[in-house]
Amino acid sequence: MENYRRIAFDSPYKGLSVLIVDDFDAITRTLCSAFEQLGFKTIHQAKDGFEAWQCLERQSVDMIISDWKMPKMDGLTLLKRVRGSHAHKHIPFIMLTGNLHQSDVVEAIQAGVSEYLVKPFSKATLSERVHKAFVSPIRGRNSNPSETQDLEQDGASEKEVKRTILVVDDEPSNLQVLGELLKPSYKIKVCRSGAQALDICAKAEKPDLILLDIMMPEMDGLAVCRSLKSQPDTEFIPIIFVSALSQTDDVVKGLKLGAVDYIMKPVIPEIVMARVATHINSVVQREKLTEQVEQLIQASRQKEEAGQMFFHDLRNPLSAIQATLTNIQGNEPEIDCLKESVKILSQMVENHQLLMALEQGEYSNPFENIMLESAIQSVIASYQSRTQEKQLEIKLDIDPSHRYLGDELLSYTMFSNLIVNAVEAAPKNSAITVTSAAEDEYVMVSLQNAGEVPLNIRDQFFDKYASANKNTGTGIGSYSARLCAQAQNGDIRLNAEQPNSTTIIVQLQAANS
C-alpha cells in the first residue's frame, strides 16, 4: 500500500485522506493522479476489500472509493462492513463499477453508498462525484427498492443522435469502403495509424465504436487495443477487429484483450452494418443504464429529504393539539384516548428523528447513571392501554439496585420498541415477563413473551423492515432497538430456543455503584 502526498492550498480537500480500493493498476494510477489534483493530502491504496478493511483498522480516512468486483472481498461487502462499523459508518463511500445492473444499484443504495462512478469516467465526473459525496451523502438504508425501481426503461421520446465510429486502417481503399458504407447512418472519423487512433481517443469527444485493422506498420491493432483497454477512460469503447482470413490467431488474441467482435476481409456490407448496429445498440443501452443510476441516486436522496421535511413539519400541528388538549378539563375516555394518541404520534416523530441520527452516526449525548427499574416502568406506563386491550399481564422482576450507563432518550426508545413488539406478538390473556441480572460488568435485561418468531425471519430479526405475523407495523422496531443498544455500548440478541416463546436479551454497561 502506497501513500501519495500533495498539498493544494486552494483545495477544499486540503488535509483530507482517501482510500482507493481497486485490483486494476491502471484504474488505481488514474484515481491517484485525479485525487492528487483535487488536493487530497494522503492517498491510501488497497487491492481488495479485505486489504482495505485492514487499512481502516489501522487508521481513519475521510473518503473511500472502491471498485465493485474484486477478489477476497468485493466492494458491496466492504460498503456493508463500513456502514455497520461504529467508527467508519459516516465515511463518504463512492462505488466504482463497469457492470450496471439496476438491482445492484438498488442494493448499493440500500447499503448506504454515497455516490456511484461508472466506468469509463472522466476526471471532471470524478470531481463532481467527490463533491456530491461530501455535501449530500446518502446516509444509508432508507430506500425502498419497490419505489426506486419504477423507472422508465425506454427513452422513446429522446432524439436520435448520430453515433461516432472511428475506422483505423493503413490502407486508404479500406478506409474509403468502410467510410462510405457507414456514412449514411453514423459520424465517421478515419486515421491510418495506431498512434493517430490513440490521439483521437485521448480527446474529450471519444468515438462510440472503433473498427480496427490488425495488420498496420509501427503499431499494430493488437497494441492499439491493449493500450486502449489499459486506460479507464477508453477501456469501454467497443473494438471490432477487421482482419484477413489468415489472421485468425491474432483475432483470438484481440478478443482476449477485450475486443467485442471481428469482421473478415473482404468485408460484406450487410454483415458490417448488422454487427456495427448490434454493438452501437449496446453502447446506447449502457448510457441509459448510467442515466438510471443517476435517477436512482437522486430519487433516494429526494426521498430521504422529503421524509425529513415531513417529520419536521409534523411537529407544529402536534404541538398545537397537545397544547389544546392540555387546557381541556374533564376525564372523559374520549379525551384520554386523544391525549394518549397524540402522545404516541409525538413519540413516533421523535423516534424517527432519533433513528436517522443513529443511522448517520450523528447522535452523541454524554452517558448518565440510569436506574433500570425506573426506565422500564416509564415505558410500561405509556403503553398501559395497549396491554389492557389484549388483557396482558406484565410481570416485572427487576433488581432495584441495577443501574447502567446510558442515555435517557435512547433507553426509552429501546425499551419502548421492545415492549410494543412483545405486546403485538403476545396472544391475548398471556403474560410478558421482564427480568434483570448482573453479569460481569453488564446488566442483562430479559423480555419474554408467548409466541414464536418464525424460523424464516430469525436470522434477520434485527434487520430493517423485518416483520412477521403482524397486521400493522413498519418492521423497524427491533432494528431501532438494536441501534439504541449499540449506541449505549451495549448489545441485543434474540433467544428463540424455548418452544412457544420469544426472549429478547439486552446487554447494558453496568454503572459503578
C-alpha positions in Angstrom: 0.0 0.0 0.0 1.5 3.4 -1.1 0.8 6.8 0.3 0.7 9.8 -2.1 1.0 13.2 -0.6 0.3 16.6 -2.2 -0.7 19.9 -0.8 -3.1 22.2 -2.8 -3.5 25.4 -0.8 -6.7 26.4 -2.7 -8.3 23.0 -2.4 -11.4 22.3 -0.2 -9.9 18.8 0.3 -6.6 20.1 1.7 -5.6 17.9 4.6 -8.1 15.1 3.8 -7.3 11.5 3.0 -8.8 9.0 0.6 -8.7 5.2 0.4 -8.7 3.8 -3.2 -9.7 0.2 -3.5 -9.2 -1.5 -6.9 -7.3 -4.5 -8.2 -6.7 -2.9 -11.6 -3.4 -1.0 -11.6 -4.4 1.4 -14.5 -7.6 2.5 -12.6 -5.6 2.9 -9.4 -3.0 5.1 -11.1 -5.7 7.2 -12.7 -7.5 7.7 -9.5 -4.3 8.5 -7.6 -3.5 11.2 -10.1 -7.0 12.6 -10.0 -7.1 12.8 -6.2 -3.7 14.4 -6.1 -5.0 17.1 -8.5 -8.1 17.5 -6.3 -5.8 18.4 -3.4 -6.1 15.3 -1.1 -3.1 15.2 1.2 -2.9 11.4 1.8 -3.9 8.7 -0.7 -4.0 5.1 0.5 -4.4 2.1 -1.8 -5.8 -1.4 -1.4 -6.1 -4.3 -3.9 -9.4 -5.6 -2.5 -12.0 -5.1 0.3 -10.1 -7.3 2.8 -6.9 -5.2 2.4 -9.0 -2.0 2.6 -10.6 -3.2 5.9 -7.1 -3.9 7.3 -6.2 -0.3 6.4 -9.3 1.1 8.1 -8.5 -0.9 11.3 -5.1 0.9 11.5 -6.2 4.4 10.6 -9.2 6.6 9.7 -9.8 8.1 6.3 -12.1 10.9 5.0 -13.3 9.1 1.9 -13.4 5.7 0.3 -13.7 4.9 -3.4 -14.0 1.3 -4.2 -14.4 -1.0 -7.3 -17.3 -3.4 -7.1 -15.8 -6.6 -8.5 -12.7 -7.7 -6.6 -11.2 -10.9 -5.2 -11.3 -11.8 -1.5 -13.9 -9.1 -0.6 -15.9 -7.2 -3.1 -16.9 -3.5 -2.9 -20.5 -4.2 -1.7 -19.3 -6.3 1.1 -16.8 -3.6 2.1 -19.5 -1.0 1.9 -21.8 -3.0 4.2 -18.9 -3.6 6.7 -18.1 0.1 6.7 -21.7 1.2 7.3 -22.0 -1.4 10.1 -19.0 -0.1 11.9 -19.4 2.5 14.6 -16.0 4.0 13.8 -16.3 4.3 10.0 -20.0 4.3 9.1 -20.1 8.1 8.4 -17.3 8.0 5.8 -18.4 9.1 2.3 -18.3 5.9 0.0 -18.1 6.1 -3.8 -18.8 2.8 -5.7 -16.8 2.4 -8.9 -18.3 -0.1 -11.4 -18.4 -1.0 -15.0 -21.2 -3.6 -14.8 -24.5 -1.8 -14.5 -27.5 -3.8 -13.2 -30.4 -2.0 -11.7 -30.8 -4.5 -8.9 -27.1 -4.0 -7.9 -27.6 -0.2 -7.8 -30.6 -0.5 -5.6 -28.8 -2.9 -3.3 -25.8 -0.5 -3.0 -28.1 2.5 -2.3 -29.8 0.5 0.5 -26.4 -0.5 1.9 -25.5 3.2 2.2 -23.5 4.2 -0.9 -22.9 7.9 -1.2 -22.3 8.1 -4.9 -21.8 5.9 -8.0 -19.0 6.4 -10.5 -19.5 4.4 -13.7 -16.6 3.3 -15.9 -15.4 4.9 -18.1 -15.2 8.1 -16.2 -13.5 11.5 -16.7 -11.7 13.5 -14.1 -14.4 16.1 -14.2 -17.0 13.4 -13.4 -14.9 12.1 -10.6 -14.6 15.6 -9.1 -18.3 16.1 -9.3 -19.0 12.8 -7.5 -16.4 13.6 -4.8 -18.1 16.9 -4.2 -21.6 15.3 -4.0 -20.4 12.6 -1.7 -19.2 15.1 0.8 -22.0 17.7 0.7 -25.0 15.4 0.2 -24.2 11.8 1.0 -26.8 9.0 1.0 -26.6 8.1 4.7 -27.9 4.6 4.1 -30.6 2.1 4.2 -33.5 4.4 3.9 -34.6 3.5 0.4 -37.5 1.2 -0.5 -36.5 -0.8 -3.6 -40.1 -1.2 -4.7 -40.2 2.6 -5.0 -36.8 3.2 -6.7 -37.1 0.5 -9.3 -40.1 2.0 -11.0 -38.0 3.9 -13.6 -38.8 4.0 -17.3 -36.7 1.6 -19.3 -37.1 3.1 -22.7 -36.3 6.6 -23.8 -38.9 6.7 -26.5 -39.0 10.4 -26.7 -35.3 11.1 -26.9 -33.8 12.5 -30.0 -31.8 10.3 -32.4 -28.2 11.2 -32.2 -25.7 10.0 -34.8 -23.1 7.9 -33.1 -19.4 8.3 -34.0 -17.3 5.4 -35.4 -13.5 5.5 -35.7 -12.1 3.5 -38.6 -8.4 2.7 -38.3 -6.6 1.2 -41.3 -3.3 2.0 -43.1 -4.9 1.2 -46.5 -6.8 4.3 -47.9 -9.0 2.0 -50.0 -10.2 0.1 -46.9 -11.0 3.5 -45.2 -13.0 4.6 -48.2 -15.0 1.4 -48.4 -15.9 1.3 -44.7 -16.4 5.1 -44.6 -18.8 5.2 -47.5 -20.7 2.2 -46.2 -21.3 3.6 -42.7 -21.5 7.3 -43.5 -25.3 7.4 -44.1 -26.0 6.1 -40.5 -23.0 7.3 -38.4 -20.5 10.1 -38.0 -17.2 8.7 -39.3 -13.6 9.5 -38.3 -10.7 7.8 -40.0 -7.0 7.5 -39.4 -4.1 5.5 -40.9 -2.0 4.6 -37.8 -2.3 3.3 -34.3 -0.7 6.4 -32.8 -3.3 8.6 -34.5 -6.1 6.4 -33.2 -4.8 6.8 -29.6 -4.6 10.6 -30.0 -8.2 10.7 -31.2 -9.4 8.5 -28.3 -7.5 10.7 -25.8 -9.7 13.7 -26.7 -12.8 14.7 -24.8 -15.2 13.6 -27.6 -14.4 9.9 -27.9 -15.7 7.6 -30.6 -18.6 5.3 -29.6 -17.1 2.3 -31.6 -13.8 1.5 -33.2 -13.3 -0.6 -36.4 -9.6 -1.5 -36.1 -7.3 -3.2 -38.6 -5.0 -5.8 -37.1 -2.0 -5.5 -39.5 -0.6 -2.0 -39.5 3.0 -0.7 -39.5 4.8 0.6 -36.4 1.8 -0.1 -34.1 -0.5 -2.9 -35.0 -4.1 -3.3 -34.0 -3.3 -5.6 -31.0 -1.0 -2.9 -29.5 -3.7 -0.3 -30.0 -6.3 -2.5 -28.4 -4.0 -3.3 -25.4 -3.3 0.4 -24.9 -7.0 1.5 -25.0 -8.1 -1.3 -22.7 -5.4 -0.3 -20.1 -6.9 3.2 -19.6 -10.1 3.8 -17.6 -11.4 6.5 -19.9 -11.1 4.3 -23.0 -11.4 0.7 -21.8 -15.1 0.6 -22.5 -15.0 1.8 -26.1 -16.1 -1.3 -28.1 -13.5 -2.5 -30.6 -14.3 -4.6 -33.7 -11.2 -6.0 -35.4 -11.1 -6.0 -39.2 -8.8 -8.9 -40.3 -7.8 -11.2 -43.2 -8.8 -14.8 -43.1 -5.1 -15.7 -42.4 -5.1 -13.7 -39.2 -7.3 -16.0 -37.1 -4.7 -16.3 -34.3 -4.4 -12.6 -34.0 -8.2 -12.2 -33.8 -8.2 -14.7 -30.9 -5.5 -12.6 -29.1 -7.5 -9.5 -29.7 -10.7 -11.0 -28.3 -8.8 -12.0 -25.2 -7.5 -8.4 -24.9 -11.1 -7.2 -24.8 -12.3 -6.7 -28.4 -16.0 -7.4 -28.8 -16.1 -8.8 -32.3 -14.3 -9.2 -35.6 -15.1 -8.8 -39.3 -13.3 -10.7 -42.1 -11.9 -9.0 -45.2 -13.1 -8.6 -47.9 -16.0 -7.1 -46.0 -19.6 -8.0 -46.7 -21.7 -4.8 -46.3 -24.7 -6.5 -44.7 -22.5 -8.2 -42.0 -20.7 -4.9 -41.3 -23.9 -3.0 -40.8 -25.5 -5.7 -38.7 -22.5 -6.1 -36.3 -21.9 -2.4 -36.0 -25.6 -1.8 -35.2 -25.6 -4.5 -32.6 -22.6 -3.0 -30.7 -23.8 0.6 -31.1 -27.1 -0.5 -29.5 -25.1 -1.9 -26.6 -23.5 1.5 -26.2 -26.9 3.2 -26.1 -28.3 0.7 -23.6 -25.2 1.3 -21.3 -25.8 5.0 -21.4 -29.4 4.5 -20.4 -28.4 2.4 -17.5 -25.9 5.1 -16.4 -28.7 7.6 -16.6 -30.9 5.3 -14.4 -28.1 5.1 -11.9 -28.2 8.9 -11.6 -32.0 8.8 -11.2 -31.8 6.1 -8.6 -29.3 8.1 -6.5 -31.3 11.3 -6.9 -34.6 9.5 -6.1 -33.1 8.1 -2.9 -31.7 11.4 -1.8 -35.0 13.2 -2.5 -37.0 10.5 -0.7 -34.8 11.0 2.4 -35.0 14.8 2.3 -38.8 14.6 1.8 -39.1 12.3 4.9 -37.0 14.7 7.0 -39.2 17.7 5.9 -42.4 15.8 6.6 -41.5 14.8 10.2 -40.1 18.2 10.9 -43.3 19.9 9.7 -45.5 17.4 11.6 -44.2 18.6 14.9 -46.0 22.0 14.7 -49.7 20.7 14.4 -48.9 18.0 17.0 -47.7 20.6 19.5 -50.8 22.7 18.9 -53.1 19.7 19.5 -51.2 18.8 22.6 -51.5 22.3 24.0 -55.2 22.4 23.2 -55.9 19.0 24.9 -53.9 20.1 28.0 -56.4 23.0 28.5 -59.5 20.8 28.1 -60.9 19.9 31.5 -62.6 16.6 32.2 -61.8 12.9 32.4 -63.9 11.6 29.6 -62.5 8.4 28.0 -62.5 10.1 24.6 -60.3 12.9 25.8 -57.9 10.5 27.5 -57.7 8.4 24.2 -57.0 11.6 22.2 -54.2 12.6 24.6 -52.6 9.2 24.5 -52.8 9.0 20.7 -51.2 12.4 20.3 -48.5 11.4 22.8 -47.8 8.2 20.7 -47.7 10.3 17.5 -45.2 12.7 19.0 -43.1 9.8 20.2 -43.2 8.3 16.7 -41.8 11.6 15.3 -39.1 11.7 17.9 -38.2 8.0 17.2 -37.9 8.7 13.5 -35.6 11.6 14.1 -33.6 9.6 16.6 -33.4 6.7 14.2 -32.0 8.8 11.4 -29.4 10.4 13.7 -28.3 6.9 14.8 -28.0 5.6 11.3 -26.0 8.7 10.3 -23.7 8.4 13.4 -24.8 11.9 14.5 -26.3 11.2 17.9 -23.8 11.8 20.7 -25.0 12.6 24.3 -22.9 12.1 27.4 -24.0 8.9 29.3 -25.5 9.1 32.7 -26.3 6.8 35.6 -29.7 5.3 34.8 -31.9 3.3 37.2 -33.1 0.3 35.1 -36.4 -0.2 37.0 -37.5 3.4 36.5 -36.6 3.3 32.8 -38.8 0.3 32.2 -41.6 1.4 34.4 -41.9 4.7 32.5 -42.3 2.8 29.2 -44.9 0.4 30.6 -47.0 3.3 31.9 -47.0 4.8 28.4 -48.5 1.7 26.9 -50.9 0.6 29.6 -54.0 0.9 27.4 -52.5 -1.4 24.8 -51.8 -4.1 27.4 -55.4 -3.7 28.8 -56.9 -4.2 25.3 -55.3 -7.6 25.0 -55.6 -8.4 28.7 -51.9 -8.9 29.0 -50.1 -9.1 32.3 -46.6 -7.6 32.6 -44.6 -9.3 35.3 -41.5 -7.3 36.5 -38.6 -8.9 38.4 -36.1 -6.0 38.2 -33.5 -5.6 40.9 -33.9 -2.1 42.3 -30.1 -1.8 42.6 -29.4 -2.4 38.9 -28.1 0.7 37.2 -26.4 1.2 33.8 -24.5 3.8 31.9 -26.7 5.1 29.1 -28.9 7.9 27.6 -32.4 8.6 28.7 -33.9 9.1 25.2 -32.1 6.1 23.8 -33.2 3.9 26.7 -36.9 5.0 26.4 -36.9 4.4 22.6 -35.1 1.0 23.0 -37.4 -0.4 25.7 -40.5 1.2 24.1 -39.8 -0.7 20.8 -39.2 -4.0 22.6 -42.3 -3.7 24.8 -44.5 -2.7 21.8 -43.1 -5.7 19.8 -43.9 -8.0 22.7 -47.4 -6.7 23.2 -48.2 -7.1 19.5 -46.7 -10.6 19.3 -48.2 -12.0 22.5 -51.5 -13.8 22.4 -54.5 -12.5 24.4 -54.6 -13.2 28.1 -50.9 -14.1 28.3 -48.0 -12.5 30.2 -44.9 -10.5 29.3 -42.0 -11.1 31.8 -39.2 -8.6 32.3 -36.3 -9.7 34.5 -32.8 -8.4 35.2 -29.5 -9.9 36.3 -25.9 -8.8 36.8 -23.2 -10.5 34.7 -19.6 -9.4 34.9 -19.6 -5.7 34.0 -23.0 -5.7 32.5 -26.7 -5.6 33.4 -28.7 -8.2 31.5 -32.4 -7.5 30.8 -34.6 -10.3 29.6 -38.0 -9.7 27.9 -40.1 -12.8 27.3 -43.5 -13.2 25.8 -45.5 -16.2 24.5 -45.4 -16.8 20.8 -42.6 -17.9 18.5 -40.6 -15.9 15.9 -40.9 -17.7 12.6 -37.8 -19.7 11.5 -37.5 -17.8 8.3 -37.1 -14.4 10.0 -34.9 -15.3 13.0 -31.6 -14.5 11.3 -33.0 -11.2 10.1 -34.9 -10.3 13.3 -33.0 -7.1 13.9 -32.7 -6.1 10.2 -34.6 -3.1 9.0 -38.2 -3.8 7.8 -38.1 -7.4 9.1 -41.6 -8.3 10.2 -43.8 -11.3 10.6 -47.3 -12.2 11.8 -48.3 -8.5 12.2 -51.2 -6.8 10.6 -49.6 -3.4 11.3 -46.2 -2.1 11.9 -43.2 -1.0 9.8 -40.7 -3.6 10.8 -38.2 -1.2 12.3 -38.9 -1.6 16.0 -36.3 -4.3 16.7 -33.9 -2.6 14.3 -34.2 0.7 16.1 -33.8 -1.1 19.5 -30.5 -2.6 18.4 -29.2 0.7 17.2 -30.1 2.3 20.6 -28.4 -0.6 22.5 -25.3 -0.3 20.4 -25.2 3.5 20.7 -25.1 2.9 24.5 -22.1 0.5 24.1 -24.5 -2.4 24.7 -25.9 -5.2 22.6 -29.2 -7.1 22.0 -29.9 -10.6 20.8 -32.8 -13.0 20.2 -33.2 -16.2 22.1 -35.8 -18.5 20.4 -34.7 -21.8 21.9 -37.7 -22.3 24.1 -40.8 -23.6 22.2 -43.8 -21.2 22.0 -41.8 -18.4 23.5 -39.7 -15.4 22.4 -37.0 -13.9 24.6 -35.0 -10.7 23.9 -31.9 -10.2 25.9 -30.4 -6.7 26.2 -26.9 -6.2 27.5 -26.0 -2.8 29.0 -22.9 -1.5 30.6 -23.3 -1.5 34.4 -22.8 1.7 36.3 -20.4 1.9 39.1 -22.3 1.9 42.4 
